[in-house]
Amino acid sequence: MRAQLDTFARHYRVIVYSRRYHPPNPQRRDGHEYGVYLHADDLAALLDRLGVERAHIIGHSYGAYVALAFALRYPDKVWDLVLVEPPILPWLARTPEGDSLRRAFEAGTLAPARAAFTRGDSVQGLRRFLDGTSGAPGQFDALPADRRAALLGLAFELRLELSAPPDVHMPAVECRDVAGIRSSVLLVAGQRSPRRFRVIDDELARCLRTQELVTVPGADHGVPSANPRFFNEAVLSFLARH
């Protein structure tokens, strides 16, 4: 993230925030179900508090899902969108290939991670989730010890995420609603990301009226950090044109 902050801050006022339940925010249940629209409402409240009427919204992974939900619920607050591989898993069920990918991800990643968190094994839960999401087995264990320790700080949030009702956590947004987005949209994909993200991006591209798609060479699902120079240049070029 530091590579993005330093580069983008030369051209724009940059606001980076931690979503509800993420460190350093309180990690406790508050009566809400974990879902994209809860986080979208939080973002709207934050921008109002900061006096920001409209912004360029950039999101990666679940943050991109939140960014899309934000654009659907608060269209007047969005200049344009940069969506980096949002995991809109319900859309995978729309094609035979996608449904096969969805079932494999549920069985091989989400279910084992959920089970590990349920029995209190946060390390195994994070391992299964990170390795499965990135499509790179062994990625968690290959990280430096301090990075693994930092990721353990996300265990509470991830436990809530995986236990939330699916229709709240990952609602099946409608293509007709996405087609109503008037902001320009940049879709960013990693060249080496799991196939399911490309299937979702293809569906997004089909639904959106104004969109561009950029593939980042050599990048897996951790797109912004995998090839930061290419990613930063692509995003800045897009923002400058819209």
Residue pairs with C-beta under 8 A, 6 or more apart in sequence:
1 16
1 224
1 225
3 224
3 225
3 228
3 229
3 232
4 224
4 228
4 231
4 232
4 235
5 14
5 16
7 228
7 232
7 236
8 14
8 232
8 235
8 236
11 236
11 239
12 56
12 239
15 46
15 47
15 50
15 52
15 55
17 43
17 46
18 24
18 25
19 25
19 39
19 42
19 63
19 66
19 157
20 30
20 32
20 38
20 39
20 42
21 27
21 34
21 156
21 157
21 160
22 154
22 157
23 153
23 154
27 156
27 157
29 160
32 38
33 164
33 165
33 168
33 169
34 157
34 160
34 161
34 163
34 164
34 168
34 169
35 164
35 165
35 168
35 169
35 171
36 62
36 65
36 66
36 68
36 69
36 169
36 170
36 171
37 69
37 73
37 168
37 171
38 168
39 66
39 69
40 66
40 69
40 70
40 73
40 74
41 73
43 66
43 70
44 70
44 73
44 74
44 77
47 53
47 55
47 77
53 77
54 76
54 77
54 78
54 79
55 77
55 78
55 79
56 79
56 80
56 81
56 82
56 239
57 67
57 70
57 71
57 78
57 79
57 80
57 81
57 82
58 67
58 81
58 82
58 84
58 235
59 65
59 66
59 67
59 68
59 81
59 82
59 83
59 84
59 86
60 84
60 85
60 223
60 224
61 84
61 85
61 86
61 87
61 133
61 221
62 86
62 87
62 161
64 83
64 84
64 85
64 86
65 86
65 87
65 88
65 170
67 81
67 82
67 83
67 86
68 81
68 83
68 86
68 88
68 173
68 178
69 171
69 173
70 77
70 78
71 78
71 81
71 181
71 183
72 173
72 177
72 178
72 180
72 181
75 180
75 181
75 182
75 183
78 183
79 183
79 242
80 183
80 184
80 185
80 186
80 238
80 239
80 242
81 181
81 183
81 184
81 185
81 186
82 185
82 186
82 188
82 235
82 238
82 239
83 185
83 186
83 187
83 188
83 204
84 188
84 189
84 223
84 224
85 188
85 189
85 190
85 193
85 197
85 200
85 201
85 221
85 223
86 200
86 204
87 133
87 170
87 196
87 197
87 200
88 170
88 172
88 173
88 200
88 203
88 204
89 102
89 105
89 170
89 196
89 200
90 166
90 170
90 171
90 172
91 98
91 172
91 199
91 200
91 203
92 98
92 99
92 101
92 102
92 196
92 199
92 200
93 99
93 102
94 203
95 199
97 199
98 196
98 199
98 200
101 194
101 195
101 196
101 199
102 196
105 132
105 194
105 196
108 132
109 128
109 129
109 131
109 132
109 133
110 129
110 132
110 162
112 128
112 132
113 124
113 125
113 126
113 128
113 129
113 132
113 158
113 162
114 125
114 162
114 163
116 122
116 124
116 125
116 127
116 128
117 125
117 155
117 158
117 159
117 162
117 163
118 163
122 152
122 155
122 159
123 152
125 155
125 158
125 159
125 162
126 140
126 148
126 151
126 152
126 154
126 155
126 158
127 140
127 141
129 158
129 162
130 139
130 140
130 151
131 137
131 138
131 139
131 140
133 194
133 221
134 194
134 220
134 221
134 222
135 192
135 193
135 194
135 220
135 221
136 220
140 148
140 151
141 148
143 151
161 169
175 203
175 206
175 207
176 207
178 204
178 207
178 208
179 207
179 208
179 209
181 208
181 209
182 209
182 210
183 210
184 210
184 211
184 212
184 238
184 242
185 204
185 208
185 210
185 211
185 212
186 211
186 212
186 213
186 214
186 234
186 235
186 238
187 201
187 204
187 205
187 211
187 212
187 213
187 214
188 213
188 214
188 215
188 216
188 223
188 231
188 234
188 235
189 197
189 198
189 201
189 213
189 214
189 215
189 216
189 223
190 197
190 215
190 216
190 219
190 220
190 221
190 222
190 223
190 226
191 215
191 216
191 217
191 218
191 219
192 218
192 219
192 220
193 219
193 220
193 221
193 223
194 221
197 221
201 213
204 211
205 211
205 213
212 238
214 234
214 238
216 223
216 226
216 227
216 230
216 231
216 234
217 227
217 230
218 226
218 227
219 226
219 227
219 230
219 231
220 226
223 231
224 231
